Amino acid sequence: MVDVIGGDPFERYLEGPLRGKPKKNALSVFPSLETVVVAAGTHGDCLNLMVSAATARGNPVSIPSLTLDRVDAIARADTLLVRKDDHVMEHVFRGVALLEDAFPGKEDRIRYLDAGDPVVWDAARRRGELWRLNPPAHTRKEMERAIRDAMVRLGTDVIYFYDARSGTRYVTKDVLTSLLQLSPERQQACAREIVDYAARRNRNDNPEVALFNTVATPQGDLRAILSCFERSIDVEVDHDFTQSWTPAMYRTLLGEDHREEDDLGLCPEMKMQVKWREGAYVSDGLHVHKCASKRIRGMITNFHAQRPLRFINIGQIVESSSTRVIESGRREVYIAALGRDEGIDVHVVRMQDWDMWHDLDRGENVDFASFHADEYQNYTLNCRNLAMRLGATCEEMTPFVVKERYDGSNKAHTGKEIDAHYVVRPYIHGTATDKIAADHWKDPAFVEAAARLLGKHTAANMIIGRGRKRNGGIEVYFNDGDEYFTLKDGVPVDVKLGDPSGCFRDVERSFSEMRCDYESRLSHLFDAGAQYRSLFVDALVQEYTRIRDAYLHDPESYNHFPITATGNPERPHIDERPQGAGWHFRDRMKQASEALKRLESTTPQQMADAWR
């Protein structure tokens, strides 16, 4: 049983400038004593409370031994931020476990500071706990919220901005100016507090209080302290929450260097787009965190059953790199970093767009939603297989199913356990073709290689007709975030298609009619010079010829992909619903035959004429 001294760190101010913020923001965990101490002041106050409590228990302890044992945390907003300080991470993990026991129901609110520390990063990764790293702000508004969450008091009217990593509380020029409105007695108390705490050093040998944006040491009364800002480092950041002050204060308080892009080899457009979820590690069995959702738990179990893991971290992509307007259906995409004995494999997990949840939201019954979801998964895999036969450079996709609890708009089925389908493919370590920096298109070696690769890719993309009907016409899926260049020495050596969505939807138009839509997506290439357009067209026609010849050599093998549903064969009547009552993916798969007819009837010379 964990002993908690000092009250609840989640108790909030109900009014005043710190309304909604924790009343007591300092916590120290003493694993050897199985005790958590909470205080309104500093971690030094927590230490003194622990000494007093141990003495009262008849078990006096020395301050040096407690200092070595103590794991410090900070209450901020609705989160407890745990510092590593000079501990080994195993000791920090013991402190976190005690915090979980001390505050049940708040386990998902405990985070690690120092995300940029490679020791913290690596230890969290190996426990499947990248989700515990304190996430950075993505926008200015998020920066401001994080800064406001860092506002604390020590005992007087002074409001400080608390750097949880160093333990220093910063006071700003604007705060000091506002204190001049107080009575002389309260002004004196504020000045004494600032001067007193500025002279103290914490366990990291940092001052408990410092002035922000100046190296001066506070002395004297408030006006004397305020005069220190005449020697400010940068006059542009003298005033709170201005254009320059906000990023400067954020970097001071919370400027974490997150490392997933470097350590996992994620592309630049993934920067700050991964929201890590609960993971797992293996030690005498698979340990999945208790906060993991049913879906995440199922994914982890599936990965481990496929090939044994050492650890796994799963992160949800916050925003797609594709520039397309999102269609209906579920679009969640995850990154899975799988730690195995031989190293780390990174995979993409894509939830099925139209799944049971989607159909239940549309008012369908459970039987039809289940059958339809199975059929759609089968359909997407068939599309991908045929697209690869027709030149698309996709990665291998493996289908899976997990259970989840339905909580959508169809209240008749709330709480029911349903299937969630998804596919897994290897992560493509490259750069999206539509995110290439402008300077690359000025490099002749880059543009020449890109012209040839994009020519080959365009041939396959036109054949399989990736796109969708929209606003009375066809929107082409091409060069909009799904294709990736693999670079070597700054030059593209391969192009991969990450998501083969929209296959065989643009099958009614001729290649001549499609050309303009593709040209509009290739302006960077064609603007680089006429010679590159020539290279592009040559590569396109050569690849088109190769694909067409392979098809004409054995056309029957392209027409025998399985198109039966993977659902329960006991329910064939469901597939006989009238048109309009649901999508019929067997009918949609038949559109592939139209694409094959167009391929057969269009000669390489006609394709060349369409582009030249």
N, C-alpha and C positions, 0 to 999 in steps of 0.2 A: 504494500500500500504506500503510495507516494504521499509525503507530507508537504503541504503547501502553506508557506508562511507569508503573510502580508496581503492576502486578498486576491481578487480576480483581475488579471491584466486586461481583460476585455471590458471592464467597467468604463463608461464614457462620461465626459463632461456633458451636462444637459443644456448649458447655456454659456454665453460669453464667447470670446474670440477662439477658444479651443473646443467649441461645441462639437460633439461627435468623436473627439479624439480620446485616447486612453488617459485615465487619471494617473495610472502608474505604468511607466513605460520601461522600467529597468527590471530585468529578470536574471537571476543566476541559478543555475542548476548544479547541485552537488551530488554527482552519481554515487560516490562512495557512501553518502549518508541518505540516499534516496529522498532528497529534499529539494523543493523548488522555492526560491525566495523572490518575492515581488516587492518593489519599492517605487516611491514617487520620485526619488532623487537620482542617485548615481549607482553604478554597480559596486562602488565602494560602500554605499549604504547597505546594499544586499549582503555584502561580506560581514559587516558589523552586526546585522540582524542575525545572521547564521551563527556567529560567535556567541551572541547573547543567548540564542535558542539552545545551542549545544551545552552551554554552561548551565542553563536552567534545567536541562535534562539530566545533569550530573555527569555529562560526558564532554568535558572541555576539550577543545581542539585548538591548534595553533593557526594563526593567520597564514603563515607560509604554506602549510599543508593544504589549507582550504583554497588558497590561491592557485595551487597546482591542480586541484581537483575541479575547480569551478569552470562551468561552461556558460558564457554570457549570451543573453538574447535581449531583443528589443521589441516592445509592443508598438506596432505601427498600423494605424487603421484597424483592419480586422485580421492582421497577420502577426505572427511571432517570427522575427528574423534572428537566426542563430549565427553567432560568429565563431570562426575557427580559432582565432588568436594563434597561440603557439602550440596548440594541442595536436596530437595525431588524430586522424579522422575517426578512428574507431571509438575514441573517447567522446567525440562530438556525437556520433551515432547513439551512444549510450545516453547522452543528455537529451537528444531528440526523443528517444523511446520513453524517457521519464516525462517529458512534456506531453506526449501523447496520452500517457496514463493519467497525468494530472488534470488534463482538460479534454475529456472524452467528447467526441462529436466535433472537435476542432482540429482533428489530425491533418486535414488537408490545408490548414492555414499556417502550418509550420514550414518555414523556408530557410535556405542557407544563404548567408551573405557571401561576399568575395567570390562571385561566380567567375571572375577573371583569373582567379588563382588556379594554376594547373593542378595543384594537389586536390583542391576542393572539386574541381571539374571532374577529374579522373575518378575520384572516390565516389562521387554521386553517380557518374555514368555506370560504374561497375556494380552499383546496387540498384540500377534501374530507376534512379531518382533524379534525373535531369529536370523533372517536373518540380522538384523542390528548390531549384536555383531561383533566386529572386529575379523576376522578369524585368527587362528594361522597358522604359517608356518608348512608344512608337511615334507619338505626336507631341506637339507643344502642349496641348491640353492635358495629356497624360503626365508630362513633365511637371506642369503646375500642380496637378493633383498630388503627385508624389512629394513635391516640395511642401505643400500644405500639410500632408500627412506627417512630415518630419518636424512639425512645430511642437515644441514642448515647453514646460515651465520647470523650474527647480523649487521655487517657494515664494518668490515675489511676483511682481507684475511683468517681469521681463519675459518675452517670448523668444526662444532660441530656435535655430534650425539645426537639428541633430544629425551629425554624420555617424551613422550606426557602425560603419567600418572602423573608423579611427577612435570613436568615442567622444569626439570633440563637438561641443555645442557652439554654433556661430551666432553672434548678434550683429545686426545690420544697422546701417546709418539711419534708415527710416524708423526702425524700432526704437532706437535711442531718442530720436527726435520726438516720437509720440509720447515717450515717458516724461518729457518736460512739462506736460500738461498736468501731471500728478502733484499732490501736495508735497511740500519740502520733506516731510518725514518719509513718505513712500519713495521719493526720489533717492534719498540717502540709503534706504534699504536696498533699492535696485543697484545702486553704484557699489555698495559693499559686497553684494552677491557676485557681481561681475568680476570685481577685482580679486575677491577671495578665491573663486573657482578658477580664474585664469592662472593663479599661482599654483594650483594643484596639478599633478600629473596622474594619469590613469595607468592601468596595467600595461598599456602599449607605449608608455612614456610620451603620450600626447597630452596637451593641456585639456582640462575639462571644459574650459570656455575660451574662445578666441574671437577676435573681431574679424568679420568677413571683408575681404578685399583690402586688407592692410596688414603689414607685418608688425605694426606698433603694438606694444603691450599696454592694456588699459590700466590707468592710475587715476586717483582722485575722484572728484564728483562726476555727475553725468556730463556736464559741459566740458570738463577736461577730457573725459573719454571720447566725447563727440569730436573734439578737436583732432583726435588721431586720424580721422578720415580726411583731413587736409593732406595727408601723405598717402592717400589711397593708391592702390596699384593701377586701377583703371577707372577713370571717372565715368565711363559708360555703364558701369555696373554698380553705381552708387545707390540706385533707387529700386525698391523691391518690385518684382513681377513686370519689369520692362523688357523690351525686345532683347537686350543684351544680358540683363541680369538673370533671366530665367535659365538659359542654357548653362551659364557660368555656375550658378548655384547648383543646378542638377548634377553637373560634372563633379562638383565638390562633394556632394552628399551621396550620390548614387551611381556615379559613372562606371558601370560595370562593363568589362570587355568580354562579351559572350563569345564562345569559341566553337560553336557547332559548325560554322562554315568551314573553318580550317580543319578541325579534328575529323569531321565526317565527310569532308570533300564536297559540301553542298555548294551549288552555284550561287553567284552574287545575288540573283533575284530572290533567293530564299532568305536573305539576310533579314532577321527580325520578323520572319513570317511563320516560324514554327512555335506553336504553343504545346509544350511537352505535357503529356499525360502520365498517369501512374504506370510504372514499369514493373520489372521483376528481376530477381537474381536467383542463382542456384547455389545452395549450400545445404547438403543433406535434404535435398528436395527442392522443388520450385516454390519460391516465396513471392507471391503477388500481393501488392499492398492492399490493405483492407478497403481503401477508398476507391479502388478501381471499379469502373462500371462493368456491368455484365458483358457489354460488347467488347471492351478492352481486355477483360479477363479471358474471354473466348478467343480473341486474336492471339494473346500470349500463349494460351494452351495449344492452339493450332500450330504456331511456329515451333514450340518446343517438341510437339509430337512429330513434326516433320523431320527435324534434326535437332538433337540436344543443344541447349543454350548454356552459356555461362551467365549472361545477363541480357536484358532487352530494354530499350527505351523507345517509346512510341510518342510521336508528336503530331498534332493536327496542323495542317496547313491553314493559316488564318485567311489568306487571300490567294486566289488562283493567279498564276502568271499569264493565263490566257486573256486576250483582249475581247473575247466574245461576250455578248449578252447572255446571261445564264437562262437556260430553259427550265421548265418545271422539273420536279423530281429531286432526289437527294443527291448532293454533290460533295459529301465529305471525302477528303483525301488526307492520308496520314503518311508520315515517314517512320519507318521501323528500322532502328539500328540494332542489329543482332550481334551480340558478342559471343564468339565461339573460340575454341582453343586456337584455331589458326588465324584469328583476326576478327575484324568487324565487317559484316556485310550490311549494306544499306539497301532497303527495298521501299517501294511505293505501294501503299494499300489504298485502293479506290473502291469506295462503297458503290453498290449498284444504284444507278440513277432511279429506275422505276422498280421498287421492291415492294414487299408486303405492306410496309408502313404507308407508302405512297398510295397504294390501291385502297387500303382501309380508309385513309383520309378522303378518298373519292367516293366512299360509300359502298364499296364492294364487300362481299362476305369473305370470311376467312378462307374457305375452300378455293374460291376463285383467285384470291390474292396469292395464296401459296402456289397454285398451279402456274399462275401468270408470272410470278417471280422466277420460278424454275425455268420456265420457257424463255424468259428474257435473258437469263444468264447463258443458257444454251445458245441463244441467238447471237449474243455479243461475242462469244467464243468462236462461233462459226464465221462471223464477219471478220474477226481478227485472223483466223486461219486462212481464209480465202484471200484476204488483203495481202498476207505475206506471200502467198503463191503468186500474186500479181505484182510483186515488187516492193511492197511496203516494208520498211526496215524496222519492224516492231520487235520489242523484247518478248521473251516467253512469259505467258500469263498463266497463273495457277489459281483456279477457283476455290473458294472456301465458303462456309456458312457458319454463322454464330447465332446464338440466341440473344434476344433482347426483349425488354418489357415495353409493350406499346403504350404510349401516352400522347397520342395525336388528337385530332379534332373529332374522330368518330367515337363518341363517349360510350357507345354500346360495347366496345372492345377494349376499353381502358383497363390496363393491368394484365392483359393477356400476353403470354410468352409467344413471340413470333420469330421467324427466321429473318436474318439479315445476311444478304449475299454480298460478297466482295471478291476482288481479284488482287493478286500480288504479282508485281514484276520487279526486276532489279532496277535500282535507281540509275539513271543515266548521268554520268559525271561529265557534264558539258555545259554549254551556254545556249539559251534559247535563241533561235535564229533571228527573231524579231527584237532581241535585246542587245544586239551587237553594237558596241560603241562606234560613233561616227568616224573616229580616226581609223578604224580598221578598213573602212571602205575606201580609204585613200592609199592603202598599201597594195601595190600590184600583185604581190605573191598571195596575199590573203584573198583578194577579189578573184584572181584566176582560179584558185582552188574552190572557192565558194561557188563560182559560176558552174563548174563541172558537177559539184555535188548537188546543188539545187536543181540543175537540169535533170539529173537522174531521179531525184525525189519528186519533181513536178510530174514527170512521166507517170510514175506509179500513182500519185495522188489524183491525177486526172482520170486514170483508168478506173480506179475504185470509187470515184465520184464522191469525195468527202464534202459534206455540206448539209444544209437543211433548207426547207422551204420557209420563207419569212417575208412578210409584207408583200405578198403576191409574186415574189421572185425567188431566186436561189441565193443564199449566202454561202459562199465557199469557205470551207475550213482549210486554211493553208497559211503557213508562215505567221501564225497568230499566237504562239506560245506553246504549241504541242511538239514542235520540232527542235532538235538540239544538235549543235555542232560539237564534235569532239575535237579539241585543239591540241596541236603538238608544236611547240616552239612558236606559238602565236598564229599558226596556220591551220585551218580546218582540214581534218583527214577523214572525217566520216560524218554522216548525218543520220540521226535516229528519230523515229516517230514515237513519242511517249504514249500518247493516247489515240488509238485509232477510231475515235468516235465519229459518227456521221457517215460511215461507209455506205456506199450504194444508195445514197439519197439523190445525188445529182447524176441521174442516168438517162434522162430524157433529152438533154441537150447534146448537140454535136461538139466535138473538140474545138471547132472554130468558134462556136458560140461561147464556149467557156474561157477562151484565151484572154479576153479583156479583163475578166475578174482576176485571173492569175497575174497578169501584167501589173495590175494596180498594187499587188502585194510584193512586187520585186523592184520598186523604184530605186532603192539604194544600189542594187546591182546594176541596173540598166543606166542609171545616171553616171556610173563610173566610167563608161565609155562603150562605143559600139562594138569594139573587139570582144568585150566580155559577154555581150548579148549573143554574139556568134558562137563563142565557146559554150554558152548555156544551151542554145538550140541544138548544137551538134551533140552534146551529151544527152539531151532530152530524146532526140530522135534515135540515137544509138540504143538507149535503154528501152525505149518503146519497142524498137525492133526486136530486141532480145526477149522481152516479155511476151510479145505477140507470137514470135516464133515458137517459144516454149508452149504456149497455149495451143497453137495450131498443130503441134506435134502430137499432143495427147489431150484433146478437148474433153473427152469423157471423164478424165480424172478430176476435172474442175467442177463437175456437176453432181458429185456423189458425196457431198458433205452431209453428215447427219443433221436433220432438221427436226427431229422429234423432241418433244419436251422431256426434261429430266424429272418432271413431277410424277405424281402417283398415277400409274396407268389405269387405276380403278376409276378415274374420273374423266374419261374421254368426252363425256357429254358437255363438259365445261367449255371445251374448245369449239363447240358447235353453236355458241351464242351468236345472235344476229350481229351483223356489221354495225359498228357504232357502240356496241355494248362493252367494248374493250379492244385493246390492240391485239392484232394477230401477227405475231412475229414470223410465223411460217409464211404468211403472205408477203411480209416485208422482205424476208430472205429471198423471195423469188425475184426481187428487184436486181439481185446479183446477176441473174440470167440476162437482164437487159444490158448490164455493163459488159458482159461477155460478148453479146451480140454486137455492141458498138465496137469493141476491140477487134472482133473478127472482120467487120465490114469496113474499117478505116485502115488504109494502108499507111506505111511509114512515110511515103511521099506526101500523102494528104495531111498527115500530122505536121510534116516539115513546112508545107505550104501554109498551114494555118498560122504558124509562128513567123514565117519569113515574109 
